[in-house]
Amino acid sequence: MISKEDSLYKASFKKHDGALVIPPRGKYGRNTFLIDSNSSVYYYSFQEPSIGKGVSDDREPDTIGLMPNHIFKIPAGMERAFFKKNVLDQESKLGWKSIIVASFKDSVTNDFVQYLLKMSKDEPKKISFRIRLALPEEREVLRYKLNGEHYDPFIK
């Protein structure tokens, strides 16, 4: 369960005096896999950020400008091959792969997610992996894509 993952993550940073110190966790990643209510797997990614210099407030935007044409459905049974070709085999300036699994449900019982979890434990220096609930922007854009409707983020 996603809420259990978050609870375990938070518990791992609890000090003996009860204070909670948690490093920031980003909500966006370079490679994002969306899992809808029917367990279908979708994928979107953005260019790897350039490594900047100078001062940053480290705040993530509330939206990332996601559009329906950014999201691709992965055929059932092809998730691992897709992951290998489009994520693992791609060059990275950062030295690791940033992977987000965004689920429409609190429980994820998907073989592909189990595979990613195992891989992130086997290769922790190569894969940064996080599971979270799908953000409102992701839900809305995917809904527009599946309905074949024109999406304009400025018109609500």
N, C-alpha and C positions, 0 to 999 in steps of 0.2 A: 504494500500500500504506500502511496506517495506520502501521506501524512506520517506514516511510520518512519519512512526514510528521513524526513525532515526532523522528526523527534530524535532519532538515533544520531543524526548529524549534530544537532544542538547538544545532546547529552555528552557527546565526545569532547566538547569544549568547556564543560562545566568545571569550575574550580572547586576545591575542597570547601571553601567558605560559602559556597552557594552562588557566587557571582557567575554570570554567564558572559563569556567572551567569545564571539563568533566572528571569524573573518567574513568579509562581504562575499556574497555569492551572486554572480551575475545571472540575470534571467535570460540573456541571449547568448547564443554560441555560434560558432562558425558554421556548424552543421546541425540542423534541427530535423528530427523525425517526429512527425505528428501521428498520433494513434487515435483515430476517432472512436465513437461509441460502438462501431461494428468491428473493431480491431483491424480496420484497414490502415495501412502505413503509407504516409505521405512524407515528402522530403523537400526542404528548401535550404539554401545556403547563400551566404553572401561572401564577398571577397574578404580575404584575411585582412584585418586591420594592419596598417603600417605601424611599426614600432615608433612611437612618438617620443619627443624630448620636450622637456619644459614642465609647466605646471598644468595639472588637470584636477578637476573636482571629482573625478571618478564616478560621476553620476550617469546612469544609463538613461536613455530616452524612454518615454512612456510608449512610444510607437517606433517601429523601424521602417515604416513605409512599405510593408508587405503588400504585394499585389497577387491576384489569382494566378498570373502567369509565372510567378516565382515558385509555385507549389506543384510538385509532380507526384503522381500516385505510383507506388512501387508495386508491381504485380505480386500477388501472394506467392510465397515460396522463393522469391527472388531477392529477398531482403539482404541476406548475407553476401551474395555475389555483388549486389548493388553497393553495399557498404564497402566491400573490399576495393572495387573499381573506382568508386567516386569519393571515397574518404581516405581509406588506408593507403592506397597507391598514389595519392596526390601529394605533391611536395608541400611542405609547411615551413615558413620562416620562423615560426615559434618553437619548433622542435617537438610539439605535441599536437594532438587533434582535439579540438573542443567540440564535444558532442552533447546535445540536449535531446532528451526524449520528452515531448510534451503530450500528455494524455488528456483525453476528454473525460475520463473517469478516474476516481481515486485509486482504483485497483488496476494494476497492469499485469495481465496473465498472458503474455505474448512470448513465444519462443525466441523471437528476435531480440526482445529486451533482455531476456535471460542470457542470451549469447553476448550482448553488449556488456552486461554486468560482469560476467565471467572474464571477458577480455580486459575490462578496465581494472580488474583485480590482478590479472596475470601481467598486465603491461601498464602499471600506474604512472610511469614516466612518459609514456607515449600517448595516453588517452586521458583527457579531462572529461568526466562523464557526470551528468546530472539528470535526474528525473524530476519533473514538475508538472503541475496541471497546465493545460493549454491556456494561454493568455486570451483575453477578450478579442484582441486584434486577430490572432490566429484563428479563433473560432469563426469570427465574422467573415474573414477573407475566404476561408475554406468553404463556408456555407454559400457564398456568392459563386465560387468556382464550381461547386457541385450542382448548383441550380442554373448555371450557365448565364448568370445575370451580370450586367455591367457593374463594376465596383468603382465607386468614387469615394475615397476616404473623407472628403470634405462635405459630402452631402449625407445627412443622417435622417 
